[in-house]
Amino acid sequence: MKLLYNILFFILGYLAQDLSHYMTNESTYQSSYISQNSQNLIKHFTEHTYYLLPLIITSSIKYETFYYNIFLYKLSGILPMIFVYTTDYLISKGHIVYPWDFREYKIIKKNYSNIYYIASLFIISYFTDYKIFLISTSFIHYIQYIYVYYYRSSIDYNKFKRDVIFYKFLSLAQLYSLYISTFTSFSCFYNNLLSIIIIISSNILSGYSAYLLGIDGCYFGIELGYVNKNKNYVSKFPYGYIPHPMILSQCIALYSMNNNLLFYNNWPFLIYFHILFYIIHMIQEHFDIYKFNKLPI
């Protein structure tokens, strides 16, 4: 239609909508912020209009350049979510609370940063590619290790332990799910039997090492001053026999997973990045690289 006709139909539709609300004695959402003489009237009106965009685009626009362009179509669906995250979570608070941020002065009683982070990634990856969710959640716990080990003050220790366990579980759950999904027949299992034995043995050794240290010992309780170093000293095998047994056994297990060629061909980058982060943190621990000072505010 011509532009003039579009404008007329828009005005007619707007008036007809108001009339229907009047006849049914139902207030409009727009009247909720206009009648209050809100100082943020323009902001509310802009948000109100903007949130309707994906619905309008889906229901009315049929132009081939947009409707049949998968990228643009998916992008239109996640734009409102990005808009909300930017305005309500970044601008209003003045900062983004990243999942690896444990500074005490940013901690509140009810902190939903993990939920925001995971939900946002899930929505984005749902409309685009699973790899976004996989990459963005697989290495968070390594960043937490490096971050907290380096900055040893102003740390919310309980939040750190809770989050690092959550992201490590999420990371390993995805990793081993992808690995197991490649076994489609008994021959696949038989051909990778040796590497499977190594993976299981390495994980048992890593788990036993963690058991000897205890949860606080594993997660820098000694370095952060929550655990007495002398009382928590462990001399049993593998400690004293194998350097950094938890990290090295995990690296061996991870490297053995790449012997499964189908898994390696599907996810060639995944194992190497896991090992890379482990090695970076192992070097940090071995040479005791940290900075004992207050975090910048």
N, C-alpha and C positions, 0 to 999 in steps of 0.2 A: 504494500500500500504506500501511498504518498506520505510524506512526513506530516503534512497537515492532518490527515486522517488519523495517523497514529497519536498525535497530540490530543485530538478531540476524543478518541476512544479512551485515552488515559484519563482525561478529566471526567468523562462520563462514568468510567469504572470506579474512580475515586469517590464520586458523589453517590453512586449506587451502593457502594460499600457502606458509606456513612448512613445512608437511608435504611439499609437492612439492620444496622446496629440500633438505629433509632426505633424502628418498628418492633424489634425484639427486646428493647430496653436493656441492651447489653453494651457496656462501655468498651471503647476501643483501647488498644494498647497505647496508641499515640496520645490519647487524652490523659493517660496516667502521668505523663511527664510534662505535657503542655499546660494542664490545669494547675500544676504546682509551681508554675513560673520558675522552673529549674534553671540554674545558671549554666548547666551543661546541656541546654536544649539542643543546640546544633550537634553536639557529640551523640546524644541519645537518638536524634532523628537519623543521623548518618549510620549509626550502628543498626537501628531498626530497618533501614532500607537495605543496608549491606548484607544482613543476615538472610534476606530473601533472595539474593542473587542466585545461589545454586538451584533453588526450586524453580525460579523463573527461567533460568537457562535450560534446565532439564525439560521443563514442560512446554516451552514455547519456541525456543530457537532451534531451527532445523537446518540452518545453513551448513553446507557440506564442509566449509573451511573450518568450522568450529565443532559442530556436532559429531562429525566423523573423525575428528582429530583426537586420538585417545589421550595424548599428553595434555592438551588444553582442557579436555573434558574432565580428566582426573584433577588437574590443577584447580579448576573452578570449585571442586568439591572440598579441597583442603584449605583454600584461601581464608574462609571465615575463621577456621581454627587457628591459623597463623596470626590472623588479625587479633583475636582474643588473647592469645599468648603474648603478643607484643605489647598491646595496650594495658591489659589487666595485670600481667605478671612481670613485665619488664619495666614499663614506664611508670606505673603506679608505685612499684616497690623500689625502683631505682637500680635494681640489679637482678641478675638471674642466679638462682641458687642451683648450681650444678650438682649432680649426684655425688661427686667426689669432694665436695666442699664441706668441711667439718668445723669451720670456725665458730666458736661458742657464741660470739656476739650476734650471729645470724640465726641461732637455733631458737625456735619457738616451741611451745608445748605441743601443738598439733602441726606437724610438718608433713606436707603431702608432695614434696618435690619429686620423690620416686614415682608416685602415681602419675603426676603430670608428665614426667619424662617418658615413662613406659607407654602411657596412653597416647601421647603425641606421636611417638615412634610407631606404635601399632597402627594408628590411623594413616600416617604417611606411607608406611610400607604396604598397607592394605591397598592403597590406591596407586602405588608405584611398584616397588620391588621389595621382596623379603630380605634381600641382602642389606638394605638400609637398617632394618631392625637387628639383624645378625651382627653387623659390624659395630653398631652403636651400643650394643649390650654385652658383647663378648669380652671386651677389654677394660671395662670400667673398674673391676676389682684390682687389676694390675696398677692402674692409675692411682687408685686409693692406696695401695701398698706404698708406691713411690712417694706420693704426696705426704702421707702421714709419717712415714719413716724419715723424710727430710725435714718436715716442720714438726717439731716435737712439743710445741706449746700451743695453748688455746685450742685444744682438740676436744671435741665432744666424743669421749671414748665409747660410750654405749651406742651412740648413733653410728660410729665408725664400724664397730663389730657387727651390728645389725645389718648395715648396708653392704659390707664387704661379703658377708655370708650369703645375702640375698642375690647379689650380682654374680658371685662365683657359682652359686647353684644354677642360676639362669644361664650362665655361659656354658657350663659343663653339660647341662641338660640339652641344650641345642647342639653342642658339639657331638655328644655321643648319640643323640637321636639321628643326626645326619649320617653318622658313621654306621650305625646299625641298619638304617634304611637301605644301605647299599647291598646288604646280604639278602639276595632274592632267591638263592638256591643253596643246597647243601654243598655244592662244589665251591661256591664263593667262600663259605665258612671253612671248608677243608684247606683251600689254597692259602688262607690267611691264618691258619691255626697257630703257627709259631708266633706271629705278631700279636695275636689275641692273648696267648699265654704271657708274653712279655708285658702287655698292657695291664692285665689283671695283676701280675706279680708286682709291677711298679706301683700300681695304685694301692695295693696292700701295704707295701713298704712305706709309701707316703702317708697313708692313714695311720699306721703304727707310730711313725715319727711324730705325727700331730697329736696322737693320744699321749705319748710320753711328755710332750711339752705342755699340753692342756690348751684350752681355747685362748686364754689370756696370753700364754707364752707364744702361741702361734701368731697372734695379732699384736705384737710389739708391746705387750704389757710390761716387759722388762725395760725396754728402751724408753717408754713413756712414764715409768716410775710407778706402775700399778702392781707390779709383781717384784718380790725380793729376788734379786739375781742369784744370791748364794743359795737360798732355799729352793729355787727352781732349776738349779744346775742339773743337767742330765748327762750321765756318762755311759748309759747303756747303749748297746748296738741299736741303730746304726750311728749314733752320735759318738764321735771320737774315732770312727772308722771311715765314714764317708762324709766329705764336706758338703754341707747344705743338702742333706738327704731328701728333704721334701721337694725342693726345687728340681734337683737332678733327676729324681725318680719320676717326677711329672714330665720333665723334658724327654726322658726315654720313652715314656708311655705315649706322649704326643707324637714323637718322631716315628714310632712303630705304627701309628695309625695311617701314615702315608704309604705304608706297604700295600694297603688296599688301593689298587690303581683306580678303581671306579670312584672311590671317595676322593682320591687325590685329583682326578680329572674334573670332578664336579666342584671341588673347593680347594684349588691349589694354593691359595694365599693363606688359608685359615690357620693351619698348623704352624707355619713359619712365623706368623705374627704372634701367636701364643708363646712360642719358644723365645722370640725376640724380647717380648716384655719380661718373661721370666729371667732371661740372662741379664737384662738391664737392672732388674731389681736384685739379682744375685750379686752382681758387681757392687751395687750400692751397699748391700749388707756386708759383703766380704771386706770392703775397704772402709766400712762405717761412714758413708758419705751422708752427712746431715748438717743442718744449720740450726743451732739452738738459739732461736730468737722469736720474738712475737711476730705474728703474721701482720702484714700491712693492712690497715683499715681503709 
